[in-house]
Amino acid sequence: MSSSAYPDWRTFMATSFAARRAFPLVAPETPSFLGQAVAMTAADLKGADVVVIGAPYVAAQDGLYAGVPMEEWVSAPKRVRQQSARYPSG
């Protein structure tokens, strides 16, 4: 799936499961995983059982890794977070 085929954030927010909700954002158009609170300091992590960190990395000389454009690999954490917003219970 190319980047242009993936729905943009405005389209996502117009869907029935997102239209009436607000999501904590870690970056523009990137909600927190499962809509959970965003930790800004080490103190915010106190008592956490699980922490999700999305840090994409891909290296390829020709712009492809395993036949997939590098831009697709780099956007994976953002897309996972966007799709996780479908599950309001966290």
C-alpha positions as CSV (number, residue, x, y, z in Angstrom):
1,M,0.0,0.0,0.0
2,S,1.5,3.3,-1.0
3,S,1.4,6.4,1.3
4,S,-1.1,8.0,-1.1
5,A,-3.5,5.1,-0.6
6,Y,-3.5,5.4,3.2
7,P,-6.3,7.6,4.6
8,D,-5.1,10.9,5.9
9,W,-5.8,12.1,9.4
10,R,-8.7,14.3,8.4
11,T,-10.5,11.4,6.7
12,F,-9.8,9.2,9.8
13,M,-11.2,11.8,12.2
14,A,-14.4,12.0,10.1
15,T,-15.2,8.3,10.7
16,S,-18.0,7.3,13.1
17,F,-15.6,5.9,15.7
18,A,-13.4,9.0,15.8
19,A,-15.6,12.0,15.0
20,R,-16.7,12.6,18.6
21,R,-13.5,11.9,20.4
22,A,-10.3,13.7,21.3
23,F,-7.0,11.9,21.3
24,P,-3.8,12.8,23.1
25,L,-1.3,13.4,20.4
26,V,2.4,12.6,20.5
27,A,3.0,14.6,17.2
28,P,0.7,16.2,14.6
29,E,-1.8,13.5,13.3
30,T,-0.2,10.9,15.6
31,P,-2.4,9.9,18.6
32,S,-1.0,8.1,21.6
33,F,-1.3,4.3,21.4
34,L,-4.8,3.3,22.3
35,G,-5.6,6.9,23.3
36,Q,-3.7,6.6,26.5
37,A,-2.0,9.5,28.4
38,V,1.3,10.7,27.0
39,A,4.3,10.6,29.4
40,M,6.3,13.8,29.2
41,T,8.6,13.1,32.1
42,A,10.1,10.1,33.9
43,A,7.7,10.8,36.8
44,D,4.8,10.2,34.4
45,L,6.0,6.6,34.0
46,K,5.7,5.8,37.7
47,G,3.4,2.8,38.2
48,A,3.2,2.0,34.4
49,D,3.0,-1.7,33.6
50,V,3.7,-1.1,29.9
51,V,5.2,1.7,27.9
52,V,4.9,1.9,24.1
53,I,7.6,3.7,22.2
54,G,7.6,3.9,18.4
55,A,11.0,4.7,17.0
56,P,11.2,3.6,13.3
57,Y,14.5,2.9,11.7
58,V,15.3,1.4,8.3
59,A,18.5,1.6,6.3
60,A,18.6,0.8,2.6
61,Q,20.9,2.0,-0.1
62,D,18.3,2.0,-2.9
63,G,15.3,3.4,-1.0
64,L,13.7,0.0,-0.5
65,Y,13.9,-2.5,2.3
66,A,12.4,-6.0,1.7
67,G,10.8,-4.5,-1.4
68,V,8.9,-1.8,0.6
69,P,9.7,1.9,0.3
70,M,11.6,3.3,3.3
71,E,8.9,6.0,3.8
72,E,6.4,3.2,4.5
73,W,8.6,1.6,7.2
74,V,9.2,5.0,8.8
75,S,5.5,5.8,9.0
76,A,4.6,2.5,10.7
77,P,4.5,3.7,14.3
78,K,2.2,6.6,13.3
79,R,-0.1,4.3,11.4
80,V,-0.3,1.8,14.3
81,R,-1.2,4.6,16.7
82,Q,-3.8,5.9,14.3
83,Q,-5.4,2.5,14.0
84,S,-5.2,1.8,17.7
85,A,-7.5,4.9,18.2
86,R,-10.3,2.6,17.0
87,Y,-10.3,0.9,20.4
88,P,-11.6,3.4,22.9
89,S,-11.2,1.2,26.0
90,G,-7.4,1.2,25.8
